Amino acid sequence: MSEEFKNRLLVHAKTAVDRAGRAQNEEATKQFLIMPFFTLLGYNPNDPDEVFPEADASFSDKFKNRVDYAIYREGDPVIAVEAKKVGTLLTANRGELKGYYNAVPTVKLGILTDGLIYQLYSDTEAENLMDDAPFAVVDLEQIAQENIGDEAFDALLKIRRDIFDPADIGADARRKIYIAEYVEALEDAFRAPDETVVRTLMDVAGVEGRRTNRLLAEHKLYISEAMNAFFDKKLLERVGFAEREDLVKVPPAEMQSPPSTDERPSDQPVAAPSKTDSSDIVTTEAEKEVYEYVKRRLPFLIERNEELYRKLDDVNYRDYKGTFTVSYKQDRKGRLLNFREGADGTYRFEFPDSGEALVTDELSDIDDMLLSIFMRRVEELG
């Protein structure tokens, strides 16, 4: 069933990308792109008991809460959909969607879309209050290139008409968010375990001795090697060689002394890599151009402040399959932007805090948002 749905999703994505150029206004976007998407998920846009346009939850003339579509289950709206003209999600805030979501307790999934990008929202932080950030983003341009991310595909599987469970969507969203946070934390610990990780593992392993700077620096090296050996072992377990001790070996000690105690703190930013460890992911020229623009442009956008200039050294990037990210200090908590290259050569940006997206031909169009989110990250992370 999932393979069949994946094939239908691929066909829909290619059709939507082909039609997008002819969706010159919001109504055309709904007709050509969004309503076929409802059909893909199994909903009938021609049945007013299932898909109701211009849904209203207003309690007075002063406070009007309305969305473009409400999808009903057993007489109650459970999904709210706010639509914008293709390519204009940056200028569309989540206000209308959020207002309706918060006003209707039965709504458990919010979707903000321009027909090509679908941002999925739940209420993971406070019940019946829509989150500020989506728990999943589906980009049909990426899917049309047969780059179907597991997270996006899994999210779509769970919101199909015959599968969707309003009571479970929040729990599933929380699971995705926390797993992503833990994966990032484990990646950081694997790459460069900080003092907290080192102390914790030393305690778990029962290492004795006063935790001096020299002892911590020494065991940081041991822990890094142990992590590599552990992951080697887990990989071998998958192919049936877990008992082959000749294959899982402790790496030889390198001819170097432990770091001096006056080194920079262990939570210092990691230098930007040229590409990720995955050999099939290569940083493209467009991705390099975006990163170089950010590094070159920010000094002109920020106020003349020597301390702020020094913080620009903590702006780095990471290249994932299908997504290129630029962050300040920390990959997820310090995220400045996500970038995907459009099939037509346009720049496609997503800004995590706002959930907004921008499709443009000019990099300078991101200046205001870039400055705003950089200053916010400096305030949050120091």
N, C-alpha and C positions, 0 to 999 in steps of 0.2 A: 504493500500500500504506500509506504513512504517513497519508494522508488518511482512508483507511478505518479505520485504528487510532485516529486522533484522534476520529472519530465514535463508535466503540465506547467509547473512554475517557470521552467526555463523557456517554454514557448510563450507564456504570458509576458515574461520579462523582455524578450526580444521584440515582441509586438508592441509593448508599451514604449520602449526606447524608440522604435520606428515611428510611432504616432506622436511622441512628445512634441516634436517640432510643429505640429499642427494644432496643438492645444494652446490657442492664443489667449485664452481667458480662463477664469475659474470654472465656468459652466462647461466649457469644452474639456477641461481637465477631469471633471467629474464624469462626464459622459464617456469619454474615450479611454480613460485610464483607471479611474477609481471604481466605477460600477463593475467593469469586467473583473477587477480584483476581488470584489465581494463574491462574484460568481465563482471565481477560482477557489475561494474558501468554502463554498457550498451554500452561501446565503443567496436569497432570491431578492434582488433589488426592486422587483415589480410587485412584491407582496408587502402591503403597508403594515401587516401584522408582524413582519419580520424586519424590514428595513424601512424606517420612517424618515423622510427628508425634513430638514428645517425643524428639528425637534426642539421643543420649548419647555423650559422648566422655570419660568419666571413666576415670581411670587408677588410682584407689584410692577407698576409702570417704571419705577425708578431702577429696580434691580432685575434686569433681563438676562437670563442664562439660556443660550441657544447654541446648538451645534448643527453642522450640515447634515449629519445622519445619526440616528440612534438605532442600534440593532437590538431587537427584542427577543426575550426568551420567556415563554409562558406568561406573556402579558406585561413583563417588566423590562425596561431598558437595561441592558447589561454591558453594552459597548457603545462608547461615544466616539464619533469620528469628526474631526475638523479638517476641512479641505482648503487648500490654497492653490493658486495657479502654479503650474509646474515651474520650478526654478526660483520660487520666491519665499521659501521658508524663513529666510533671514528677516524679512520685513514682517512676518506673521508671528506674533507672540502666542504664547499658550493660553492667554487670558480667557478666551471664550471656551476653549476645551476644559480648562481647569475650573471655570465657574460652573459649568454644567456638571462636570464630574463630582465636584464637591457638594452640589445642590441635590444630587440624585443618589441616595444611598445604595441603590441596587446596581449602579454602574461600577464595574470592577476593572475595566480596561479602557484606556483612552488611546486614541490613535490620531496623530498629527501627520498629515501627508500632503505632498504635492503631486502624487500619482507615480513618482519614481522612488522617492524616499519615504519610508513608513517608520515613524518613531512610536514605539509602544511604551505606554506609561501605566503604572499601577500605584498602589498606595502602601509601599513597603515601610515608610517611616511613621505614618499615622493613619489609622483606619479612616477611610472615606475622604482623605485629603490627598489629592494627586501629587506624586513626587515631582520635583523640579527637573530631574534627569530621567531619560528613558532607560528602561532595563534592557531594551534591544532595539537595534536599528536595522532595517531591511533596505538595502540599496539595490534596486532593480538593474541599474546600469552595471554594477559588479556581477550580478547574477547572469545578465545577458552575455557576459564574457565567460560564463561557466565557472565563475569564482563564487561558489555558494558556501558561505561560512557556516560552520556547524551551529553556532549560537543563533544566527538569524533563521536558519532552516528549522531548528528545533522550536523556536518561538512561533513560527508560522504553523507548524504541525499542531501545536497546542491550541491555536485559536480557530481552527476549522470548525464548521458548524456541528459536525457529528462528534467532535472531541471536546470542544470548549467547555470548561467548568468554571463558572464565575467565582466559586468559593475557593478554587485552587490557584487561580492566576497570581494572586498576591504572594502566596507561599513560594510559587515557582520563580517569581521575579526576585524575591529575597534570596533564594538559593543561587540564582545566576549572579546576583550582585556580590554576595559574600564569597562565592567560589572564585570569582574574578579577582576580588581583593586578596584572597589567600594565595592564589596562583602568583599574583604580582609580588606578594611578600616572600613567597618561597623562591621566586626568581631572583629577587634582590639578595636574599640570604645565601643562595647558591653562588651568585656571582661575587659577592663581597659581604660575608656575615659581619654584622655590626656587633658592638660590645654586648648588647642585650642578648643577641642570639648566642654569642660565645659563652657568656656567663650561664645562660640557661642550660646549654648542652653540657657544659662542664659540671653543673650541678646534677643533671640527669645521669651523666656517666659516672658520678661519684669521684671526680677529680679532687684531690686534696690540695691544700696549700692556700696561702693568702692570695687573693686576687690582685696581685700587683700589675702595673702596666706591662712589665716585661713578661709575666706569665700569660696575661691575656693576649699579647701580641704573638707569643709562641704558639699558643693553642688555637689562635685564629688560623694559622697556617695548617695545623693538623686537621682542624675541622673542615677547611676547604678541600683538603685531599680526601678526607673521609666521605664528604658529600659526593665527590666524583666517583669514588669506589662504590658507594651505595647505589648510585644511579646506574653504574655499569652492571652491578649485580642484578638490579631489577629488570634491566633490559634483557639480560641473559636468561632470567627466569621465564620471560615471555617466549623464548625459543627453546626451552627445555635444557638449558645448560647451567642451571642454578648451582649444581654440585661440583662444577668444574672449577676447582680452586686455582688451577693453572691459568684460567682465563680471567679470574677476578683477583687482581694483585694490587697491593698497596704501591702507589707510584714511588720511585726512588726519590730520596731527598735531594733537592736542588742545592747547589753550592752557593748558598746565600745565607746571611744571618737574619734573624728575626728583625722586623721593623723596629727602628729606634722609638723610644717612648715619646719623642717630641714630634712624631709624625702627625699629619693632619688627622682630625677625628675620623673614626671609622664610618661615619655616616656622610662623608664627603661625596659630592656627586660623581658619578662614573662618567668618564669621557665618552663622547658620542661615538658609537661604532659606525663603521662604514656600511655594514650590513649585519643582519642577524646571523645566529649560528646555523640556521637552516640553509643548506646549500642551494635550495631551489628559490630562495628569496633574494633578489638583487635590487639594490636601491637604484631607481631609474633617474634619468636626467631631470625629469620634472620634479621628483621628490627632492633631489639635491638643490634644485633651484629654489624650491619653497623654503627649505631649511636655511640656505644662504641668504634669502630675502629677509627672513625673520631676524637672523643675527645681524644683518646689515642695517635693517630698518629700525629696530627697537632703539638703538642709541640716539636716533634723531627724534623719536616719538616721546621718549621719557624726558622729564625735566632735567636740567643740568645739575646732576647730583652724583658726586664721585662714588658714593656708596651704592647707588643704583647701578652705575656702570659696572662695578665689580660683580654684581649679581648676574650680569649677562653671561658670565662664564659658566653658570649653572644651567643654562638653556641647552638641552641636548635633544637628540631624536632617537626613535626606535622604529625599525621597519618590520611590520608584521605582514603576513600574507593577505593582500587586499587592502591594507590600511597602513598609512605612514603617519606617525605621531610626533609632535614636538611638545616637550614638557619642560617644566622648571623644577629642578632638583629631583622630584619623584615622578615616575612614569604615569601613574594613574591619578594620585591626589594632586600632582602638579601639572596635569595635562593642560596645555594651551590650546591645541587644536588637533583635529584628525584631518588627514588629507587623502583624497582619492582622485586620480586622474580620470576625467570623463572620457568616454569613447570618442567624443568629437574634439578632444584636445583642451576642453575647458578645465578649470580648477574647481574642485568640489571640496568645500570645507565644512566641518562640523565643529561647533564650539560646545564643549561638554556641559558647562553650567547652565547655559540658556536652552540647550537642546535645539538651537537654531542651526540652519544650514545655509550655505551661500554657494551659488554656482556663478562663476565669473570668468571673464577673459583677462582681467587685470588684477595682478596681485595687490596693488595698492588699495583695492576695495576692502581688504581685511584690516586696514590700519586701525580704525577705531576700535573694533572688537579685540584685536590683538593687544593693543595698549591696555584696554580695560581689564582683560583677563590676566595679563602679565602683572599688573599692579595688584590685582586681587590675590594672585598666587604668592607674591612677595609678602603681602600682609598676612596670609595664612601660614606660610612655611618659613618665613624669616629670610 
